[in-house]
Amino acid sequence: MASPHHKQGEIREFLAGAAAGRPVPVPAVGLGTASFPFVEEDVRAAVLAALELGYRHLDTASLYRSERAVGEAVAEAARRGVVASREEVFVTTKVWCSQCHPDLVLPSLRESLQNLQMDYVDLYLVHWPVAAKPGKPQIPIKREDIMPMDLSGVWRAMEECHRLGLARMIGVSNFTTTKLQELLAIADIPPAVNQVEMNPIWQQKKLIEFCKDKGIHVTAYSPLGGQSMSNAVLQSQVLEEISKARGKSVAQISLRWIYEQGASMVVKSLKRERLRENMEIFC
C-alpha cells in the first residue's frame, strides 16, 4: 500500500472498480460526516485527520450540517501541504427532501457550495427519492409533510447543476431498481452514482447487478452495519473466522469485501486509529 501522503497521481490505486480493471473517479474509501449529535469541531478535526492519513473522498450533505466543517478542513489541509489543492479531494454533497423540488435544487447546491467555500462539488446526489414540504433540512420528516416527487423536474435541475459546472457528476442515493428505471427513462444525463446501504450482511445483489449493467457506480454507506447494539456485521461469526485467518479485523474484512464488489464506501469515525485501520485494507 502506498504511503498515506501519496501524490494525486497515486490516488488511482484506491479507486473503486480497480478490482474489475475498470477504475472510476470515486476514491474507494471515503469519510462520511453525518454525526448526530453534530459537533462541528469534532467533525472538522476528523476530516483533517482523514486527509492526513490519505483519504481523498469526503461525503457530506445539506442535512448533516457538516459542509462548513468539511470545507474548512480541506482549506486547512491545503495550507499545511497535506493536499496540493482542493482539486485533490473528491467532495460529495446531497440535496435533501425538502429541497427536492425543481426550483430549489440549484439554490440548495449554491448554498452548499457557499458553506463548503468551494466553486464546485465532484458529486451531487438526490439524497432520497422522496420530496417533502419546502423548508430547512431536518429529520425525521413529518408524515404530513411528505409530497409527491417531481422526479423529471428535479432531475432536469440536477442536470442543470452539471451543465453549469457546479457539480462535476450527478447521482442519487437510496434509489431502488424500480426508481432507477424510472429515472433512466427520462434522464438526458444518467446518474453516475447510486449511494446505498451495503455490507456483507445486506449485500444488495440485485441492485448491484442492475447498476453494473447500467453503468452506475455504487457507493456503500453503513459498510460496517448499523449503529444499534446488535450489529450483524461486526458480530458475524463467519466474518470473525475470516478475520482471524487473514490477520485482519472484522471491519477490514467487511470493507475489503465491498471493494472487491467494485463499489466504493463511506465510513464514519472520529477516531484517528479507526480511520487508519480503514485505509489498511489494500495490503
C-alpha positions, 0 to 999 in steps of 0.5 A, spaced: 500 500 500 502 506 498 504 511 503 498 515 506 501 522 503 501 519 496 501 524 490 494 525 486 497 521 481 497 515 486 490 516 488 488 511 482 490 505 486 484 506 491 479 507 486 473 503 486 472 498 480 480 497 480 478 490 482 474 489 475 480 493 471 475 498 470 477 504 475 472 510 476 473 517 479 470 515 486 476 514 491 474 507 494 474 509 501 471 515 503 469 519 510 462 520 511 460 526 516 453 525 518 454 525 526 448 526 530 449 529 535 453 534 530 459 537 533 462 541 528 469 541 531 469 534 532 467 533 525 472 538 522 478 535 526 476 528 523 476 530 516 483 533 517 485 527 520 482 523 514 486 527 509 492 526 513 492 519 513 490 519 505 483 519 504 481 523 498 473 522 498 469 526 503 461 525 503 457 530 506 450 533 505 445 539 506 442 535 512 448 533 516 450 540 517 457 538 516 459 542 509 462 548 513 466 543 517 468 539 511 470 545 507 474 548 512 478 542 513 480 541 506 482 549 506 486 547 512 489 541 509 491 545 503 495 550 507 499 545 511 501 541 504 497 535 506 493 536 499 496 540 493 489 543 492 482 542 493 482 539 486 485 533 490 479 531 494 473 528 491 467 532 495 460 529 495 454 533 497 446 531 497 440 535 496 435 533 501 427 532 501 425 538 502 429 541 497 427 536 492 423 540 488 425 543 481 426 550 483 430 549 489 435 544 487 440 549 484 439 554 490 440 548 495 447 546 491 449 554 491 448 554 498 452 548 499 457 550 495 457 557 499 458 553 506 463 548 503 467 555 500 468 551 494 466 553 486 464 546 485 462 539 488 465 532 484 458 529 486 451 531 487 446 526 489 438 526 490 439 524 497 432 520 497 427 519 492 422 522 496 420 530 496 417 533 502 414 540 504 419 546 502 423 548 508 430 547 512 433 540 512 431 536 518 429 529 520 425 525 521 420 528 516 413 529 518 408 524 515 404 530 513 409 533 510 411 528 505 409 530 497 409 527 491 416 527 487 417 531 481 422 526 479 423 529 471 423 536 474 428 535 479 432 531 475 432 536 469 435 541 475 440 536 477 442 536 470 442 543 470 447 543 476 452 539 471 451 543 465 453 549 469 459 546 472 457 546 479 457 539 480 462 535 476 457 528 476 450 527 478 447 521 482 442 519 487 442 515 493 437 510 496 434 509 489 431 502 488 431 498 481 424 500 480 426 508 481 432 507 477 428 505 471 424 510 472 429 515 472 433 512 466 427 513 462 427 520 462 434 522 464 438 526 458 444 525 463 444 518 467 446 518 474 453 516 475 452 514 482 447 510 486 449 511 494 446 505 498 446 501 504 451 495 503 455 490 507 456 483 507 450 482 511 445 486 506 449 485 500 444 488 495 445 483 489 440 485 485 441 492 485 448 491 484 447 487 478 442 492 475 447 498 476 453 494 473 449 493 467 447 500 467 453 503 468 452 506 475 457 506 480 455 504 487 457 507 493 456 503 500 454 507 506 453 503 513 459 498 510 460 496 517 452 495 519 448 499 523 449 503 529 444 499 534 447 494 539 446 488 535 450 489 529 450 483 524 456 485 521 461 486 526 458 480 530 458 475 524 461 469 526 463 467 519 466 474 518 470 473 525 473 466 522 475 470 516 478 475 520 482 471 524 485 467 518 487 473 514 490 477 520 485 482 519 479 485 523 472 484 522 471 491 519 477 490 514 474 484 512 467 487 511 470 493 507 475 489 503 469 485 501 465 491 498 471 493 494 472 487 491 464 488 489 467 494 485 463 499 489 466 504 493 464 506 501 463 511 506 465 510 513 464 514 519 469 515 525 472 520 529 477 516 531 484 517 528 486 509 529 479 507 526 480 511 520 487 508 519 485 501 520 480 503 514 485 505 509 489 498 511 485 494 507 489 494 500 495 490 503 
